[in-house]
Amino acid sequence: QVQLVESGGGLVQAGGSLRLSCAASGSISGIRAMGWYRQAPGKQRDLVATVTTGSKTNYADSVKGRFTISRDNAKNLVYLQMNSLKPEDTAVYYCNADLLIAGMEYIYWGQGTQVTVSS
């Protein structure tokens, strides 16, 4: 039923840009928040950025000024524009959604998409 589908990961040179997309589909009655987390090898999964249905955004200090999270008017898509990428941004990036389904709140995760920044 409910699925988060991510796209946009890949290999990019340092200083380059990538745009990640995540679509939430299924019997969703509401989306309270969506966001992105990342996990590098041997490290825990950390917050990158989140955006609420009220359009309040939150960013990890390490990405402020470089990454921008946004969503479309349907509030079922979330994007992460990543600029000035650094090798330390290399990680698996996971879409996260705080969803309302049949009036109940659930946390869903995407499958993850690899972002590799070279140099």
N, C-alpha and C positions, 0 to 999 in steps of 0.2 A: 504494500500500500504506500507508505511514506518512504521516500527516497531522496537523498541528497546526491546530486551529480555534479562533480567538479571537473573543471577543464582549465587549461592554460599553463600548466607546469611545463618545464623543459629545462634545457641547458642554455645559459646566457653568460656572456662575458661580464666581468666586473664593470660597473658603471652603467650597465644596460638596464632594460626594463622588461617586466612581464606583467600581464594582467590575468589574474585568476578569477574564475567565475564559478558560482555554485547556485544550482537551481534546486529548490525544494518542491517536490511534487507529491500528490496523493490527497487523501481526504484530510486536509489541513483546515481547521476552522480559524486559526490565527497564528501569527508568528510574533512572539514576544521579542526575540532577538536573534540575530545571526552573527556569526563571526568566523575568525580564522585563528587556528592554533598551528604551531609547528613543532616538530620533534627532530632533532639532529641525532646521529648515531651516538649511543651511549649517554644521551641526555633525556631529561624529562620533557613531556609535552608542555609547552609554554604558550600563554596567550600572545597573540600578535595584535589583533584588533577585533572589536565588536561594535555592532550598531543595533540599537533598540528600535522598536516600532515608532518611538517618538523621535528617532533620528539622533539620539545621543550617541556619540562615538567615544571609544576608549582605545588607546594605543599603548603598546609596550614602549618603554622609553627608548629601546634600541632601534625602533622603526619610525619614531616621530619625525616628521619632516620629510620622510622618504616614501612612506606607504600611505595610501588613502583607501579607506573602506567606504563603500557606498552601496545603495540598493536602488532598485527601480521602483516605480510607482505601484506596481502590483505587490510589492513587499514579499515576493517569493524568490527573488534573486539577490544575491549579494556578490559584490566584486571586491577584489583587492588589487589596486594598482600599485605596483612595486617599482619604484624608480631608484636610481643610484645604487643598484644592488651590489652587495659585498660578498666575498667568499663566505663569511660567517653567516650569511643568510641561507646558506645551503641547508636544506632540511626537507622532510616530508611535511607538506602543508595540508591541514585537515579543516574542512568546513564543519562548522558547528551550528546547530539550530536549536533554539528553545521554542518548541512548538506547542500549540494547543490542538489536540485531536479529540474529537467527541467531548469537548469540554474539559479534557484532562491535559496536564502539562507533561511534556516529554522532552528529553534531550536526545538529539540525534547527531550522529557523526557521519561525515562522508568517508569515502574509502582512502582518501589521501592522494595527493599528487606531488611528485618529486620536483623540487626546484634545486637546480645545481648551478652555482655561480663559479665560474672558472677564473683563474689568475690570482 
